[in-house]
Amino acid sequence: MPTFDDVLEDIGQFGLYQKQLFFIMCFISAVFCPIYVGIVFLGFVPNFRCSNPAVEELSSKCGWTFEEEMNYTISLLDESSDVSYYSQCFQHDLDWNWTSLTCGDPISNNTASGSKNVTITSCTNGWVYDTTGSSVVTEFNLVCDDSWKLDLFQSFVNVGFFLGSIYIGYLADRFGRKPCLLIALLITAVFGVLVAFAPSYPWLITFRFVQGLVSKGAWLSGYILVAEYVGLDHRRTVGIVYQVAFTVGLLVFAGVAYILPNWRWLQLAVTLPNFVFLTYYWCVPESPRWLLSQNRKDEAKVIIEQIAKKNKKPVPDTLQNLTGDKVTDDKQVPSFADLVRTPQIRKHTLILMYIWFTCAVVYQGLIMHMGSTGENIYLDFFISAMVEFPSAFIIIVTVDRIGRRYPWSVGCFITGLASLITAFIPEGLQWLKVTLGCVSRMGITLSYEMICLVNAELYPTFIRNLGIMVCSSMCDLGGIITPFVVYRLAHIWRELPLIVFAVLATLSGVLVLLLPETKGHALPESIEDVENLHKISNVNKTKVTYLEVKTKG
């Protein structure tokens, strides 16, 4: 009986049908980025100070800028930058209506005129923010004692990613890629709108959590659907470009955020496209690979005939060898136990879970540690996204010539080495720190993109979606703890997080070499196919070595 890959050889591995399907699915990847990194603009923290009507009246009278208001009214409890920042949460306990206050440094003048002890109190009338737009921080006052609520805003969506990765993967393998994708897109759209109209902070994080439960599942389901529609020769390209679409989404997101500085309008603008994706019900079919794995062969044959017609290829005679559906008992039902039941799949699962975790911690951690390179948040975000394109180019150039493992492993080692060197560079060489930070970012981005590609190639069809979802759930766990790794360890030593990143990335590079090479192999259809991958890789190495010896002789 021919496999689906055999049929694709005749009807087109990446013909017009697959190209159109791939193009429209890339939009799902691009629109996912505002959910994944939306905190950058939805929750930006501008300069702020305690609100005081009398200060504002004096500021208006004196014509102060916001910077002058900060300098004249904020208490610098210490000269260190960290304490100076937190001093924005305090104010001088002073009668600002006092007539002797002058426009030039009123606190110093007041002290010089006889009031030597000006006490400090916390803000009692809210805060004033130096911004023309708005964010969840400015609207819900997530500063000072409530600053942890901004972390919770991001943590909730990551917790949603984590939980959703597990159950959506199971549902997609149990009931199909298409229904899972459409339902996830619908829920993402509805709750994205609810986030934009959230009346209070508790409702905000609740709606954000539900978005996290389904949105990553929609992104990964779209990727799996695309990967299962193309032939072996083009699987690598579509996998990488699908992730490049996410990077393009980052660039567009920066532009939209610049145009719409109000967080509610921004949230609404990036959510509405998800409603458009619901039209995919009529133009995106179910995965034939999944249908065949469920013995729904009559449905698979109909779709295969549509592909052949669109690609202007004749329907192959081998298609007739596909029989009709069998009884339900013959269907392969996905199970979490299948991910650890056999030796090779168990090894793949454990290694991939660790690498997913490392990718999240190092990728997000490097961004947090490097910080902003300037005062323009939109430009900083745009530049940091541009750094990801070279990684995709390197993968496209190397994976079919060299293979998956070696470029992937080298990317991890480069990230580890660059992070380690950066930790010991003197403060005066900031340009070198930034340069090595970009090198580290490219290396870990390469690892991120490669694991998405290879993860799908290391599981059989009936548990492929489940395998990717469970392994990638470690990415979300990493995203939850990354802020604590970065900021808590920095209190011990500022560069200590970089040492942690170096260790994590280097170990990933070693573990990558323990995985089988998937270059040139068809997507495995059964557990036996996966268990034999390492044997096939070893046989291919032996053949290559033998041919080289014969040639030299």
ZARODREN-107357 format. One line per 3 residues: number of its first residue (from 1); their letters; for each residue x, y, z of C-alpha. Coordinates in steps of 0.25 Angstrom, whole numbers, plus 5000, padded with zeros to 4 digits. Example, Ala and Ser with C-alpha at 12.3 -4.5 7.8 and 13.67 -1.06 7.14 Angstrom:
1	AS	5049,4982,5031 | 5055,4996,5029;
//
This chain:
1	MPT	5000,5000,5000 | 5006,5014,4996 | 5009,5024,5007;
4	FDD	5004,5038,5006 | 5018,5043,5002 | 5018,5033,4991;
7	VLE	5005,5039,4986 | 5011,5053,4987 | 5022,5049,4978;
10	DIG	5012,5048,4967 | 5002,5059,4970 | 5013,5069,4974;
13	QFG	5020,5071,4987 | 5018,5086,4987 | 5009,5090,4976;
16	LYQ	4999,5101,4974 | 4990,5095,4984 | 5000,5094,4995;
19	KQL	5006,5108,4992 | 4992,5114,4994 | 4989,5107,5007;
22	FFI	5003,5110,5012 | 5001,5125,5009 | 4988,5127,5016;
25	MCF	4993,5119,5028 | 5005,5128,5030 | 4996,5139,5034;
28	ISA	4992,5131,5046 | 5007,5130,5050 | 5008,5145,5048;
31	VFC	4996,5149,5057 | 5001,5140,5068 | 5012,5149,5071;
34	PIY	5004,5160,5078 | 4999,5150,5088 | 5013,5144,5091;
37	VGI	5020,5157,5092 | 5009,5167,5094 | 5013,5171,5108;
40	VFL	5024,5180,5101 | 5014,5190,5097 | 5001,5186,5104;
43	GFV	5009,5187,5117 | 5020,5198,5115 | 5024,5205,5127;
46	PNF	5026,5220,5125 | 5033,5230,5134 | 5023,5234,5146;
49	RCS	5022,5242,5158 | 5012,5243,5170 | 5000,5251,5166;
52	NPA	4998,5264,5174 | 4988,5275,5169 | 4996,5286,5176;
55	VEE	5009,5281,5169 | 5002,5281,5155 | 4997,5295,5158;
58	LSS	5011,5300,5161 | 5016,5293,5149 | 5006,5299,5140;
61	KCG	5010,5313,5146 | 5025,5311,5145 | 5024,5304,5131;
64	WTF	5032,5291,5136 | 5034,5280,5126 | 5031,5266,5132;
67	EEE	5046,5263,5134 | 5047,5276,5142 | 5034,5271,5150;
70	MNY	5042,5258,5153 | 5055,5265,5157 | 5047,5275,5166;
73	TIS	5037,5266,5173 | 5043,5252,5173 | 5051,5248,5185;
76	LLD	5064,5241,5182 | 5066,5232,5194 | 5079,5227,5189;
79	ESS	5089,5230,5177 | 5088,5216,5172 | 5079,5215,5159;
82	DVS	5070,5204,5165 | 5066,5212,5178 | 5065,5224,5170;
85	YYS	5054,5217,5161 | 5046,5213,5173 | 5047,5227,5179;
88	QCF	5036,5230,5168 | 5027,5223,5178 | 5029,5233,5189;
91	QHD	5026,5248,5190 | 5031,5260,5199 | 5021,5262,5210;
94	LDW	5020,5277,5207 | 5010,5288,5206 | 5011,5290,5191;
97	NWT	5001,5302,5193 | 5011,5309,5201 | 5014,5323,5195;
100	SLT	5029,5324,5197 | 5031,5312,5188 | 5039,5316,5176;
103	CGD	5039,5310,5162 | 5054,5307,5162 | 5056,5294,5171;
106	PIS	5045,5297,5181 | 5049,5286,5191 | 5064,5291,5192;
109	NNT	5059,5306,5194 | 5049,5302,5204 | 5059,5294,5212;
112	ASG	5068,5306,5212 | 5058,5315,5216 | 5056,5308,5230;
115	SKN	5049,5295,5228 | 5060,5286,5229 | 5053,5272,5231;
118	VTI	5044,5269,5219 | 5038,5256,5221 | 5035,5245,5211;
121	TSC	5022,5238,5209 | 5016,5229,5199 | 5007,5233,5188;
124	TNG	4993,5236,5192 | 4986,5242,5180 | 4990,5233,5169;
127	WVY	5001,5235,5159 | 5004,5244,5147 | 5010,5237,5135;
130	DTT	5019,5243,5124 | 5012,5237,5112 | 5003,5242,5101;
133	GSS	4997,5228,5100 | 4992,5217,5110 | 4995,5203,5115;
136	VVT	4990,5194,5125 | 5000,5200,5134 | 4995,5214,5133;
139	EFN	4981,5210,5133 | 4981,5200,5145 | 4993,5207,5152;
142	LVC	5001,5195,5152 | 5013,5202,5158 | 5020,5202,5172;
145	DDS	5013,5193,5181 | 5005,5187,5170 | 5016,5186,5160;
148	WKL	5016,5170,5162 | 5002,5170,5155 | 5009,5173,5142;
151	DLF	5017,5161,5143 | 5005,5153,5147 | 4998,5159,5134;
154	QSF	5009,5152,5126 | 5010,5140,5135 | 4995,5137,5133;
157	VNV	4997,5136,5118 | 5009,5127,5119 | 5001,5118,5129;
160	GFF	4990,5117,5118 | 5001,5113,5108 | 5006,5102,5117;
163	LGS	4992,5096,5120 | 4987,5098,5106 | 4999,5091,5100;
166	IYI	4996,5078,5107 | 4981,5077,5104 | 4980,5083,5090;
169	GYL	4991,5074,5085 | 4983,5062,5090 | 4970,5068,5084;
172	ADR	4977,5070,5070 | 4982,5056,5069 | 4969,5050,5074;
175	FGR	4958,5058,5066 | 4966,5065,5055 | 4975,5077,5052;
178	KPC	4964,5085,5045 | 4953,5085,5056 | 4964,5088,5067;
181	LLI	4970,5099,5059 | 4956,5106,5056 | 4951,5105,5070;
184	ALL	4964,5110,5075 | 4964,5122,5066 | 4949,5126,5070;
187	ITA	4952,5125,5085 | 4965,5134,5082 | 4957,5144,5075;
190	VFG	4946,5145,5085 | 4954,5146,5097 | 4964,5156,5090;
193	VLV	4952,5165,5088 | 4948,5163,5103 | 4963,5167,5107;
196	AFA	4961,5180,5099 | 4948,5183,5107 | 4952,5177,5121;
199	PSY	4946,5186,5131 | 4956,5183,5142 | 4969,5176,5145;
202	PWL	4963,5163,5150 | 4955,5162,5137 | 4967,5166,5129;
205	ITF	4976,5154,5134 | 4965,5144,5133 | 4962,5147,5118;
208	RFV	4977,5147,5115 | 4978,5134,5122 | 4967,5128,5113;
211	QGL	4974,5134,5101 | 4987,5127,5105 | 4980,5113,5106;
214	VSK	4976,5113,5092 | 4985,5123,5084 | 4998,5115,5084;
217	GAW	4990,5102,5080 | 4985,5109,5068 | 4999,5114,5064;
220	LSG	5004,5100,5065 | 4992,5093,5059 | 4994,5102,5047;
223	YIL	5009,5098,5046 | 5006,5083,5047 | 4995,5084,5037;
226	VAE	5005,5091,5027 | 5016,5081,5030 | 5007,5069,5027;
229	YVG	5002,5074,5014 | 5016,5076,5007 | 5026,5066,5002;
232	LDH	5039,5062,5008 | 5047,5072,4999 | 5040,5084,5004;
235	RRT	5036,5081,5018 | 5049,5089,5023 | 5045,5101,5015;
238	VGI	5031,5102,5019 | 5035,5100,5034 | 5045,5111,5034;
241	VYQ	5037,5121,5026 | 5025,5118,5035 | 5033,5123,5047;
244	VAF	5039,5135,5038 | 5024,5139,5037 | 5024,5141,5052;
247	TVG	5037,5150,5051 | 5029,5158,5040 | 5018,5159,5050;
250	LLV	5027,5165,5060 | 5031,5176,5050 | 5017,5179,5047;
253	FAG	5013,5179,5061 | 5023,5190,5064 | 5017,5198,5053;
256	VAY	5003,5196,5058 | 5007,5199,5072 | 5013,5212,5068;
259	ILP	5001,5216,5060 | 4991,5212,5072 | 4998,5216,5085;
262	NWR	4985,5213,5093 | 4986,5199,5098 | 4971,5196,5096;
265	WLQ	4971,5200,5081 | 4984,5193,5079 | 4978,5180,5085;
268	LAV	4966,5181,5077 | 4973,5183,5064 | 4982,5171,5066;
271	TLP	4971,5162,5070 | 4961,5165,5059 | 4969,5157,5048;
274	NFV	4966,5144,5056 | 4951,5146,5052 | 4955,5146,5037;
277	FLT	4963,5133,5039 | 4949,5126,5042 | 4947,5126,5027;
280	YYW	4957,5115,5026 | 4946,5106,5029 | 4943,5106,5014;
283	CVP	4957,5107,5009 | 4966,5098,5018 | 4963,5083,5018;
286	ESP	4967,5073,5028 | 4981,5066,5028 | 4981,5054,5019;
289	RWL	4992,5048,5027 | 4983,5049,5039 | 4971,5043,5032;
292	LSQ	4980,5032,5027 | 4985,5029,5041 | 4970,5028,5046;
295	NRK	4967,5019,5034 | 4957,5029,5028 | 4963,5026,5015;
298	DEA	4951,5030,5006 | 4952,5044,5012 | 4967,5045,5009;
301	KVI	4965,5040,4995 | 4955,5052,4992 | 4965,5062,4997;
304	IEQ	4977,5055,4989 | 4969,5056,4977 | 4966,5071,4979;
307	IAK	4981,5073,4981 | 4984,5066,4968 | 4974,5074,4961;
310	KNK	4979,5088,4966 | 4993,5084,4963 | 4989,5079,4949;
313	KPV	4994,5065,4951 | 4988,5052,4948 | 4982,5044,4959;
316	PDT	4992,5033,4961 | 4988,5018,4959 | 4994,5015,4973;
319	LQN	4983,5023,4979 | 4973,5012,4976 | 4980,5003,4986;
322	LTG	4975,5011,4997 | 4964,5003,5003 | 4952,5009,5011;
325	DKV	4950,5012,5025 | 4952,5000,5035 | 4945,4998,5048;
328	TDD	4948,5008,5059 | 4956,4998,5067 | 4967,4998,5057;
331	KQV	4969,5013,5058 | 4981,5018,5066 | 4977,5026,5078;
334	PSF	4987,5036,5083 | 4992,5034,5097 | 5001,5041,5106;
337	ADL	5008,5028,5110 | 5012,5027,5095 | 5022,5038,5097;
340	VRT	5030,5030,5107 | 5026,5015,5105 | 5038,5012,5095;
343	PQI	5053,5015,5097 | 5055,5024,5085 | 5042,5032,5086;
346	RKH	5045,5033,5101 | 5059,5039,5099 | 5053,5048,5088;
349	TLI	5043,5053,5098 | 5052,5056,5109 | 5063,5063,5101;
352	LMY	5053,5071,5093 | 5046,5076,5106 | 5059,5081,5112;
355	IWF	5063,5088,5099 | 5049,5095,5098 | 5051,5099,5112;
358	TCA	5065,5105,5109 | 5060,5112,5097 | 5049,5120,5105;
361	VVY	5058,5123,5117 | 5070,5128,5108 | 5062,5135,5097;
364	QGL	5054,5143,5106 | 5065,5144,5117 | 5074,5150,5107;
367	IMH	5064,5161,5103 | 5061,5164,5117 | 5076,5165,5121;
370	MGS	5081,5173,5109 | 5069,5183,5112 | 5066,5195,5103;
373	TGE	5077,5200,5094 | 5071,5214,5094 | 5059,5222,5098;
376	NIY	5050,5218,5086 | 5043,5206,5090 | 5037,5204,5076;
379	LDF	5051,5205,5069 | 5057,5196,5079 | 5046,5185,5077;
382	FIS	5048,5186,5062 | 5063,5185,5062 | 5062,5173,5072;
385	AMV	5053,5166,5062 | 5062,5168,5050 | 5073,5160,5057;
388	EFP	5064,5148,5055 | 5065,5147,5040 | 5079,5143,5039;
391	SAF	5076,5131,5047 | 5065,5126,5037 | 5075,5129,5025;
394	III	5086,5120,5032 | 5076,5109,5034 | 5071,5109,5019;
397	VTV	5085,5109,5014 | 5090,5098,5023 | 5080,5087,5027;
400	DRI	5079,5081,5013 | 5094,5081,5011 | 5099,5078,5025;
403	GRR	5087,5073,5032 | 5079,5077,5044 | 5087,5073,5056;
406	YPW	5101,5080,5054 | 5096,5094,5050 | 5086,5093,5062;
409	SVG	5097,5088,5072 | 5106,5099,5067 | 5096,5110,5069;
412	CFI	5094,5105,5083 | 5109,5105,5086 | 5111,5119,5080;
415	TGL	5100,5124,5089 | 5106,5118,5101 | 5120,5123,5097;
418	ASL	5115,5137,5094 | 5107,5138,5107 | 5119,5133,5115;
421	ITA	5129,5143,5109 | 5119,5155,5110 | 5118,5152,5125;
424	FIP	5133,5156,5127 | 5134,5168,5117 | 5137,5181,5125;
427	EGL	5126,5191,5126 | 5134,5201,5117 | 5132,5192,5105;
430	QWL	5117,5193,5103 | 5117,5192,5088 | 5124,5178,5089;
433	KVT	5113,5174,5100 | 5102,5178,5090 | 5109,5171,5078;
436	LGC	5111,5158,5086 | 5097,5159,5091 | 5092,5160,5076;
439	VSR	5101,5147,5073 | 5094,5140,5085 | 5080,5144,5080;
442	MGI	5083,5139,5066 | 5088,5126,5072 | 5076,5123,5081;
445	TLS	5067,5127,5070 | 5073,5117,5061 | 5071,5107,5072;
448	YEM	5056,5111,5074 | 5053,5110,5059 | 5061,5097,5057;
451	ICL	5053,5090,5069 | 5040,5093,5063 | 5045,5087,5050;
454	VNA	5051,5074,5056 | 5040,5072,5067 | 5030,5069,5056;
457	ELY	5040,5059,5049 | 5042,5051,5062 | 5028,5046,5065;
460	PTF	5018,5037,5057 | 5006,5044,5051 | 4996,5039,5061;
463	IRN	5003,5046,5073 | 5011,5056,5065 | 5002,5068,5070;
466	LGI	5002,5062,5084 | 5017,5061,5084 | 5020,5075,5080;
469	MVC	5009,5081,5089 | 5015,5073,5101 | 5029,5076,5098;
472	SSM	5027,5091,5095 | 5019,5092,5108 | 5033,5093,5115;
475	CDL	5035,5105,5107 | 5023,5112,5114 | 5029,5107,5127;
478	GGI	5042,5114,5124 | 5034,5126,5120 | 5028,5127,5134;
481	ITP	5041,5126,5142 | 5050,5134,5133 | 5047,5147,5140;
484	FVV	5051,5141,5153 | 5064,5135,5147 | 5068,5149,5141;
487	YRL	5064,5159,5152 | 5066,5150,5165 | 5080,5145,5160;
490	AHI	5084,5159,5156 | 5083,5164,5170 | 5094,5154,5174;
493	WRE	5103,5158,5162 | 5098,5166,5150 | 5104,5156,5140;
496	LPL	5100,5143,5147 | 5088,5141,5138 | 5098,5140,5126;
499	IVF	5105,5129,5133 | 5092,5121,5134 | 5089,5124,5120;
502	AVL	5102,5119,5115 | 5101,5106,5123 | 5087,5103,5118;
505	ATL	5090,5106,5104 | 5103,5098,5104 | 5096,5086,5110;
508	SGV	5086,5087,5099 | 5097,5086,5088 | 5102,5073,5094;
511	LVL	5088,5067,5095 | 5084,5071,5081 | 5095,5061,5076;
514	LLP	5088,5050,5083 | 5076,5051,5074 | 5075,5044,5060;
517	ETK	5078,5051,5047 | 5065,5053,5040 | 5070,5059,5027;
520	GHA	5065,5052,5015 | 5055,5043,5023 | 5040,5043,5021;
523	LPE	5031,5047,5033 | 5029,5035,5041 | 5016,5028,5041;
526	SIE	5017,5018,5052 | 5025,5016,5065 | 5033,5006,5058;
529	DVE	5038,5016,5048 | 5042,5025,5059 | 5049,5014,5067;
532	NLH	5057,5011,5054 | 5061,5025,5051 | 5075,5024,5058;
535	KIS	5078,5011,5052 | 5075,5017,5038 | 5084,5029,5041;
538	NVN	5095,5020,5046 | 5094,5011,5033 | 5094,5024,5024;
541	KTK	5107,5028,5032 | 5113,5015,5029 | 5110,5015,5014;
544	VTY	5116,5029,5013 | 5129,5025,5020 | 5129,5012,5011;
547	LEV	5128,5020,4998 | 5138,5030,5003 | 5148,5019,5005;
550	KTK	5145,5012,4992 | 5147,5025,4985 | 5160,5028,4991;
553	G	5165,5014,4988;
//
